[in-house]
Amino acid sequence: MKQEYSIRELAQEFGITTRALRFYEEKGLLSPSRNKQSRSYNSTDRTRLKLIMRGKRLGFSLDESSEIISMYDPTADNRNQIESLIEKVHEKRKLLIQQQKDLKSILLDLQTVEDRCLTALDKRS
């Protein structure tokens, strides 16, 4: 696996903008080395970016992802990190299930309104 990546390479690989990468750097999530104006990302930065993108895909906020990622310690068993991730997954799942119920209710309400409107139009014809 490649050890050094340019900002353009990572942006292209993950389908994000270079601006997003600079934003993650400003937030302290990535730490590229610099040679004048160019940034050079290492395999750790790439892995962290992969985890940020996975967290985003799962619906986690950047702060939530950052909290989980920062708990990683290569010298430990990372039980706390894993337990924290499980807790966040449970919270996210609970929220999504509630949102799903809310959406079903709204869809039923919309169908009722549409049916009433169509009935009213039919009565006028």
N, C-alpha and C positions, 0 to 999 in steps of 0.2 A: 504494500500500500504506500502511496505517496506520502511524504512527510511534510512538505511545504505546499501551501496553496495561496494563490493570489486572491484578492478580493473579488475579482471578476470570475475566477474559477468557482469559488464557493457560491457566489450569487447564482451563477448559471446552474450549478449542480442541484441547488435546493429550490430553484425557481423563485428567487426573491431578488430584491433590488440591492445595489451596493449601499444605498442609503439605509436600508434595514440593517445591514451588517454593521454600519457605523453606529447606528442607534444601539444595537446590542453591545457594542464596544463601550459606548458612553454609559450604559447601564452597568458595566462591569462584568458582563456575562462572557465576553470574549476578550482575549488579551494578545492581539497580534504583535509581532515584533515590527519595528519600523526601520526602513532604510530611506532616509530623506522623506519623501512624500508617499512612498509605496508601503503597503502593509503586507506582511507575510504571516499567514495563519498556519499553525501546526496541527497535528492529528488530534490533540486534545481540544483545540478550538472547533475542529470539524465535528468531533463527537458531541461537544456541548451544543453546537448549532443543530445537530441532528435531534438531540433531546428537546431543544426549544421548539423545533418544528413539530415534533411528535406531541408535545404538550399543547401546542396551538391547535393541532388537528383534533385532540381530545377535548378541546374547549377550556383548557386551563388558561388563566391569565398569565401574563409574563411574570408577574410577581410570584404566582404559585409555582410556575416552572422553575424560576430562579431559586426559590426556597428549597425545592426538592434537589435540584442539581447541586446547590452549594453544600448539601448535607453529605455528598459523596466523599468518602475517604478511602483511597486505595489500600491503606494499611489496616482497615477495620472490616468487620463483617457487614456493615451498613444496614443492620437490622432497623435502626431508627428511620433511615431513609425509606426503606421498603414499607415499614408500617405507616409512615406519613403518606406515602404514595397511595397505599391501599385506602387510607381514610379519605383522601382527596377523590379517589375514584368512586368510593361509595357516596360521597356528598354530591359529586357531579351526576352520578346515575340517578340519585334521588331527585335532584333538580330537573333533570331531563324527563323523568317519568311524570313529574308534576306538570311540566310544560306540555307534554304529550296529552295528558288528560285535559288541560286547559284548551289546547288546540281542537281536540275532539268536540268539546263543548261549544266552542265558537263555531266550528263547522256545522254542528247541528242547529245552532241558532240562525246561522246564515241560510241554511236550507229551509228552515221554518219561515223566515222572512220572505225568501224567494217564492215559496209555495203560496203564501198568503197574497203576495203581489200578483202572481199568475192567476190565482183564483179571482182576485178583484178585477183583473183585466178581462177574464172570461165572462164575468157577470155583466160587464159593460158592453160586450159585443153583441 
